[in-house]
Amino acid sequence: MAFKVQVGPAQIAIHHGQTVLLTAPDGQVSWPSERGLYFRDTRVISTWAIYANGEPWDLLSGGAIAYNAARIFLTNRTFVSEDGPIRARTVGLVIGRHIEEGLHEDIDVTNNSQNSVRFNLEITIRSDFADIFEVKSNQIVRRGRVTTSWSASQQVLRVTYRNKDFCREVIVRTVDGDGEPTVNANGRLSFDIGLKSGQGWHRCLIYDLVDGTERSRAPRRCTHSSAASDHAKRMDEWRRTVLKIASSNEEFYRCYLQGVQDLAALRLPLKGTDHMVFVPAAGLPWFVALFGRDTLIASLQTMIVYPEFAAGTLEVLGQYQATERDDYRDAEPGKILHELRYGQLAHFKLIPHTPYYGTADATPLYLVTLHAAWRATGDRALIERHMPTAEACLTWIDKYGDRDGDGFQEYQTRSPAGYENMGWKDSGDAVMYPDGALVQGPKALCELQGYVYDAWLRMAEIYDELDNKRRANALRRKAAGLFQKFNEAFWDEESGFYAYALDGDKKKVLSVASNVGHCLWSGIIAPERAEAVVKRLMRKDLWSGWGIRTLSADHAAFNPYNYQTGAVWPHDNSLIALGMRRYGFAAEAAAVARDISRAASHFLLNQLPELYAGLQRDPTSFPVQYLGANVPQAWAAGTPFMLLQAMLGLQHDAPRGKLYIDPALPDWLPDVALTDLRLGRRHFDIRFWRDGKDTVFKVLKGKNGVVEQKSIVLSASEAMR
C-alpha cells in the first residue's frame, strides 16, 4: 500500500462558490492564524471556539465528508458544574457544517453518563473582516468599523463591517433548538444545557453572509441531510453528465475520478451576459476566484470531459476584456485578465486586481480555447458570438504583446504593484540566467511564441469556417513567419535545446526549463529538432521520476522545494505529454503520465496538488509536498484528463462530424473504457485495449462511422504551415 502524503497543515477545508471555511481539525478557528470563514475575499469570521463551562473539548475524529460539508466528533474534559464534577469522556459533542453560499452549523450534545448533567455551552465568534491578501501576507491593517448587535427576541447576532461604501456582514441565527433560548453575553453565545442520562440536545446556527445589499443565505437543512439537498442532486447530475472511464489500472482510474470530483467542487458560479455560468475556480483555499490563464488551461484540459467549462470561461473572460490602457492594472485594449478579486483592497484599488491584467499568455490562450471549444461542440454560433473578443485579442497580440515590433511576444509591467513575471511561472524568481541571476526588464518567453503561433493557426481555421479566406491566409503567413523566426532565434546549437527566453537585449536565456515542453504542445518546434527536445526533457536533471521538473537540477538556482525553480507541477507535465504525443513520442508521453499517476497514488484521496517537490524518485521514496500548495486545484485536477487525451490521441472535429482517435496505450495501462464521450450533441462509449504492442478499440455506443483512426502526429508540413 502506498504511503499517503497529506498536503498542507492538518485542517478541515470546505467551500462552495466564493465561500471558504478553514478550521483546525477540531473545527475551531484560533487567532492569529490563516484560518477562518472567507466570503468574497474577506475573512468574515476570524475566531470560533466552543467551551463547556469554560473548558475546551477534546477532538476524537473530524473531517470533510464532502467538498462543502464536514463533521467533527469531540468529547469533554473533566470540568466542574454546579451539580458537581463531570467526568471526562461522558459528554459527546458533534459539530456538523455545510456551505451553500452561507454556512449551516449543527451543534449536537449527548449525555453518555449515568447521571444528569447541567452546564453552559459557550461559542465565541469574532470577526476581523481582513482582506484575504492581508491574511496571506500576515500584514493585517485595521480599517473601517465593526459593530455587533443581538436580538434576543429574534435570536439573531449581527456583526457588521463598514469602511466608507464597502460593507460585509455576518448574520447568525440560532434556530430549531432544544431547551432555553440562546443568550449573548461576554462576547459569547451561551446555551444552558440540562440533560438526563442518554438525552441529547440540538441547535442549528445559520450564518447568512452579506456583501453590501446582496445576501447569501445559508441552507436551512441540517448537515446530516445535506447529501439529499437540491444542490447535492445537481452535483450528482453533473457527475453523470461528464466523461466517465473504467480501467483495470485502479491507480489511474482513481486519479481520474478524483479529478472529476475536484472539478465538481471547484465549479464557480458567475454572472454571464444574461445568465449564470460555471467556470473552474483556480484552487482552494486561496484562489477561489476568476483567473485568466488558470481557467483557460483547465478548460482546455477538461474539453474531453465537460466542454461547457470552456463555454462559460469564454463568456465571462470576454466580459472583462480590457478596453483601455490602465498602467496600474497592466491593462491594454484587447487583453484578457489575470485575476479578479472582490475584497476591500481591490474595492479601494489598493491592489490592482479589479481585475488585474498582468498576464502575457491568457490572451492567446483565449483564442486557443475558443477554437478547441468549437471543434468539440461544432457550435458555429459560439465562434460568431465571441468573434469581437477574438478580434480584439488578435489586435492586442500585434500591438501590445509585441512591445518592440520585433515579431516576438514580450512582457514587462508598467504598474508599481505589477508582477515581474507574466507567464505561467509568475513568481519573481522564475526567470533567471544559467548563473542564477534574475532576468530583469522585458522578457520573451519561449512558450509565449508557441501560444501565439498556435492561436494564429487556430484562428485561421475559424476564419475559413466564416468564409474569410483573406484573413485566414494572412494569419497562416504570420504563423509561418513566426515559426521560422522562432526556430532561428531561440534554438541553441551548442546545447541542442531551445532558449528559455530572450532578454531585453534579445540575448538567449539558456537556462534549461520545462517551458520548452509547452512549445511541443503548441507545435512551434521544428520537427527535425523534436527528438532532441524530448530527449533533453527526459534526462535525469529534468525528469525526476515523479514528473518533469520546472528547472534542471543542474541549474545554479535549482531548489526542489521552491515554487517554480525545481518543483514538479502536474499541469505542466500534462501539456508537455500532449506535446510529446503530437510529435510522435508516445512512449515518452506515457512515461510522463505514469509518473503523475504514480505520484497521485501517494497523496490522500489520490488527489493531485497544485505542485510538489522536485526530488528524485527511488524505490523507497514518495512525492514530498510543497508547503502552501493549493488542493484541490483546477489545472492539477484536469491533468489526468489531458494525459488520457494524449494516450488515446483524441481529437474533436465536430464541425465535420468526426471524432478522431490514435490510441497508444502503454503496458501499465492495458485497457480503458470511455462512457459518454461527447462530440457536439452525440455521445459515444468506446473501449480501448492493448493487443500485443498495438492498441485496438471498439465503439460500443454511437455511430460507428463518426469515430475514425487518424494520426495525432504533426507532419512536417503541418508543423510549418
Residue, then its C-alpha position, 0 to 999 in steps of 0.5 A: m500500500a502506498f504511503k499517503v502524503q497529506v498536503g498542507p497543515a492538518q485542517i478541515a477545508i470546505h467551500h462552495g462558490q466564493t465561500v471558504l471555511l478553514t478550521a483546525p481539525d477540531g473545527q475551531v478557528s484560533w487567532p492569529s492564524e490563516r484560518g477562518l470563514y472567507f466570503r468574497d475575499t474577506r475573512v468574515i469570521s476570524t475566531w470560533a471556539i466552543y467551551a463547556n463551562g469554560e473548558p475546551w473539548d477534546l477532538l476524537s475524529g473530524g473531517a470533510i465528508a464532502y467538498n462543502a460539508a464536514r463533521i467533527f466528533l469531540t468529547n469533554r474534559t473533566f470540568v466542574s458544574e454546579d451539580g458537581p464534577i463531570r467526568a471526562r469522556t461522558v459528554g459527546l459533542v458533534i459539530g456538523r457544517h455545510i456551505e451553500e453560499g452561507l454556512h449551516e452549523d449543527i451543534d449536537v450534545t449527548n449525555n453518555s453518563q449515568n447521571s444528569v448533567r447541567f452546564n453552559l455551552e459557550i461559542t465565541i465568534r469574532s470577526d476581523f473582516a481582513d482582506i484575504f491578501e492581508v491574511k496571506s501576507n500576515q500584514i493585517v491593517r485595521r480599517g473601517r468599523v465593526t459593530t455587533s448587535w443581538s436580538a434576543s427576541q429574534q435570536v439573531l447576532r449581527v456583526t457588521y463591517r463598514n469602511k466608507d461604501f464597502c460593507r460585509e456582514v455576518i448574520v447568525r441565527t440560532v434556530d430549531g433548538d432544544g431547551e432555553p433560548t440562546v443568550n449573548a453575553n461576554g462576547r459569547l453565545s451561551f446555551d444552558i444545557g440540562l440533560k438526563s442520562g442518554q438525552g441529547w440536545h440540538r441547535c442549528l446556527i445559520y450564518d447568512l453572509v452579506d456583501g453590501t445589499e446582496r445576501s447569501r443565505a445559508p441552507r436551512r437543512c441540517t448537515h446530516s441531510s445535506a447529501a439529499s439537498d437540491h444542490a447535492k442532486r445537481m452535483d450528482e447530475w453533473r457527475r453523470t453528465v461528464l466523461k466517465i472511464a473504467s480501467s483495470n489500472e485502479e491507480f489511474y482510474r482513481c486519479y481520474l475520478q478524483g479529478v472529476q470530483d475536484l472539478a465538481a467542487l471547484r465549479l464557480p458560479l458567475k454572472g454571464t451576459d444574461h445568465m449564470v455560468f460555471v467556470p473552474a475556480a483556480g484552487l482552494p483555499w486561496f484562489v477561489a476566484l476568476f483567473g485568466r490563464d488558470t481557467l483557460i488551461a483547465s478548460l482546455q484540459t477538461m474539453i474531453v470531459y465537460p466542454e461547457f467549462a470552456a463555454g462559460t470561461l469564454e463568456v465571462l473572460g470576454q466580459y472583462q476584456a480590457t478596453e483601455r490602457d490602465d498602467y496600474r492594472d497592466a491593462e491594454p485594449g484587447k487583453i484578457l485578465h489575470e485575476l479578479r478579486y472582490g475584497q476591500l483592497a481591490h474595492f479601494k484599488l489598493i491592489p490592482h486586481t479589479p481585475y488585474y491584467g498582468t498576464a502575457d499568455a491568457t490572451p492567446l490562450y483565449l483564442v486557443t480555447l475558443h477554437a478547441a471549444w468549437r471543434a468539440t461542440g461544432d457550435r458555429a454560433l459560439i465562434e460568431r458570438h465571441m468573434p469581437t473578443a477574438e478580434a480584439c485579442l488578435t489586435w492586442i497580440d500585434k500591438y501590445g504583446d509585441r512591445d518592440g515590433d520585433g515579431f516576438q511576444e514580450y512582457q514587462t509591467r508598467s504598474p508599481a504593484g505589477y508582477e515581474n513575471m507574466g507567464w505561467k511561472d509568475s513568481g519573481d524568481a522564475v526567470m533567471y540566467p544559467d548563473g542564477a541571476l534574475v532576468q530583469g526588464p522585458k522578457a520573451l518567453c519561449e512558450l509565449q511564441g508557441y501560444v501565439y503561433d498556435a492561436w494564429l493557426r487556430m484562428a485561421e481555421i475559424y476564419d475559413e469556417l466564416d468564409n474569410k479566406r483573406r484573413a485566414n491566409a494572412l494569419r497562416r503567413k504570420a504563423a509561418g513567419l513566426f515559426q521560422k523566426f522562432n526556430e532561428a532565434f531561440w534554438d541553441e546549437e551548442s546545447g541542442f535545446y531551445a532558449y528559455a527566453l530572450d532578454g531585453d537585449k534579445k540575448k538567449v536565456l539558456s537556462v534549461a526549463s520545462n517551458v520548452g515542453h509547452c512549445l511541443w504542445s503548441g507545435i512551434i518546434a521544428p520537427e527535425r529538432a523534436e527528438a532532441v527536445v524530448k530527449r533533453l526533457m527526459r534526462k535525469d536533471l529534468w525528469s525526476g521520476w515523479g514528473i518533469r521538473t520546472l528547472s534542471a537540477d543542474h541549474a545554479a538556482f535549482n531548489p526542489y522545494n521552491y515554487q517554480t525553480g525545481a518543483v514538479w507541477p502536474h499541469d505542466n507535465s500534462l501539456i508537455a505529454l500532449g506535446m510529446r504525443r503530437y510529435g510522435f513520442a508516445a512512449e515518452a508521453a506515457a512515461v510522463a503520465r505514469d509518473i503523475s499517476r504514480a505520484a497521485s497514488h501517494f497523496l490522500l484521496n489520490q488527489l493531485p496538488e497544485l505542485y510538489a517537490g522536485l526530488q528524485r524518485d527511488p524505490t523507497s521514496f514518495p512525492v514530498q509536498y510543497l508547503g502552501a500548495n493549493v488542493p484541490q486545484a483546477w489545472a492539477a485536477g484536469t491533468p489526468f484528463m489531458l494525459l488520457q487525451a494524449m494516450l488515446g490521441l483524441q481529437h474533436d472535429a465536430p464541425r465535420g462530424k468526426l471524432y478522431i482517435d490514435p490510441a497508444l496505450p502503454d503496458w501499465l495501462p492495458d485497457v480503458a473504457l470511455t462512457d459518454l464521450r461527447l462530440g457536439r450533441r452525440h455521445f459515444d462509449i468506446r473501449f480501448w485495449r492493448d493487443g500485443k504492442d498495438t492498441v485496438f478499440k471498439v465503439l460500443k455506443g454511437k455511430n460507428g462511422v463518426v469515430e475514425q483512426k487518424s494520426i495525432v502526429l504533426s507532419a512536417s508540413e503541418a508543423m510549418r504551415 
